[in-house]
Every structure is written in structure tokens, then in C-alpha cells.
């Protein structure tokens, strides 16, 4: 058996490779262009989806660190004006510490007030609500065709209220066993907030140090644009929440309903959750009003709540928050829905500012956002 000649090997190497390339090109040409493009997009989107899912799972596993970090960023944006005001009279660390102490005293006092007052008033409120339901059933039923259904609804509601009365009081007074976890989250949040208030600028410069000069400049622009968006969103939302709390608390007080101050504070806190926060907290105020003063007072408060929600959507949000967020209402709604599905209440709170931050920071990262330099840290 003779060895192949060099000329034969050269021939097969040259023309054999050409025939293989021709077969591959023929195979590709047999696939429709739209299918090829769709397949290319599909596997890339699949990889992106896997990466996002893995990132979310990691964040969930690190929730005891991630939640305080996010809360500290939002709290620092809210408290920054107070810290800057105190820095005119005292040094940076002292001003940051005094700001945190003031915030802790205010938040702790409000939480204690809400829990203590609700724990004291809840049994009597449930009793009043049961009596109101019975009176309402007597008025609506009156032996009519819906009497049986009304009896069932009344029985179910009264049984649930009476069965959960002691459990609700225990939850308000004991914290349902989450005290240690809540204390851990609170301490870590205050710890991070202190350093953000005191040394935030230097921390940011330290994070930029490993980057090359051009990338560092772009990331700096993006970070300052993101921080400006967070500042505007948090402070604007705080203004809107204050308006909601004052209005609902004042109306409840004028109607003579007990727990006016705690209900106003609950509406204020709930307003930090977009779309449904103020409505849910306001719905609780309407329920308390219905249980203590009947349906006329409850309808008045419900009307005020509806008018307020419309004013927020059409006037307050566009004027106060809209110029910082700059997102279409559809994008805001989808961001809120995704955040709620992924992380519950925490996701609902941070979804909209996160989407706004991404929307504002991406142009700067692409070196298209020189105008974002105006979003400096204040």
C-alpha cells in the first residue's frame, strides 16, 4: 500500500475544505432567514433570562444584606437635607449621628403609638364593627329574598372577627416572633445609612478607583444621575405621603372616629407603596369609620380617599415625582407588578425607583449622557 502523494493531499485539503464550506452554506441557506434570526435572539434571551433569574436568587439568599442596603439608600436620600443642615453647625460624623437619632426617635415613637393605640382599641373596634354589620344586615335583609345569603355573610364575618381578635392583639403586641429579624435589619440599615450620610462621596470615589479613566467617568455620570433620581423620587413620594396622611387623618378626626392619628400615620407609610399603598391603608380607615360611625361617615371618607387618589395620579405624581422618574405610566405599572411578584412588599416599594434609575443611568453608561452631569450628589 503506497503512501499518498503530496499533490493528492494538497488537492484534498484545498477542495475538500471548500466542499465542506459549500455544504454548510447550503444548509444555512435552507433555513429561512426569519427562523435563523429568531433562533439567534432566542438563545441570547434565554441566557439573559437565566442570568437574571440567578441574580434574583442570589439577592433573595442575601436578603438580610440586600434589604438593609436598599433601605439605607432610600433613607439616606430622605435624610440628606437634614444632615446637610446640621453640618453647618457640627462636624460630619456628629451630624450624621444626630440625623439618625432624630429619625430613630420619630419612627420609633410613631411605631409605638400605632401599636399601642391599636392594641388598646382593637377589641372595642371589632365589637363595634360586629354591631354595625348586624344593623346593616337588618336594614338590607328585612326578610327579603337575599336573607339567607346575608345571614351567611354575617355569620362568616362575625366568626372570623371574633376568632382572630386575640390573634390580632397578640400580633400587634408581640410582633409575631419576627422581633429578632426586624431588629437585625434595623440595626444594619442604620449602620449603612450612617456611613452614607457621613462619607458617601468618598465611598463612591473608592468604588470608582479600580475602573479605567474613561469608564470611571461614564460610571460616575451614571451613578450621579441615578442618585439624583433616587433623591427626587424619595422626597417627592414623601411629600405626597405627607399630604395623604394629613388629609385622611384630618377627615377621620373631624368625623369623630377614634385612632385618627394612628390611621393618618398608616396612610402616610402606606403611600410609599405605589398605586395600592394609600388605598389599602385608607381602606382600613374606611373600615374603622364604618364600624364606629356607620355607612354615612364611611362613604364620606371613601369619597375623600377616591378624590385624593385621582389628584395623586393626575396632579401630584406628574408635578412632584414625574420630572425625576420620567417613566411612562405603563412602564411604572409593569415595574410595580414585576417587583411585587419577585419580592413582595419590598419589591413593590423599590421597583419604580429601580426602573427609573436604570432608565436614567443607561444613557450615561453609553456615553450619551453628558447632560446627566447635572444630576450631582446633593
Secondary structure, DSSP 8 states (H G I E B T S, - for coil): -----HHHHHHHHHHHHHHHHHHHHHHHHHS-HHHHHHHHHHHHHHHHHHHHHHHHHHHHHTHHHHHHHHHHHHHHHHHHHHHHHHHTTS-HHHHHHHHHHHHHHHHHHHHHHHHHHHHHHHHHHHHHHHHHHHHHHHHHHTT-TTHHHHHHHHHHHHHHHHHHHHHHHHHHHHGGG-HHHHHHHHHHHHHHHHHHHHHHHHHHHHHHTTS-HHHHHHHHHHHHHHHHHHHHHHHHHHHHHHHHHHHHHHHHHHTT-S-HHHHHHHHHHHTTSTTTHHHHHHHHHHHHHHHHHHHHHHHHHHHHHHHHHHHIIIIIIIIIIHHHH---HHHHHHHHHHHHHHHHHHHHHHHHHHHHHHHHHHHHHTT--GGGGGS---
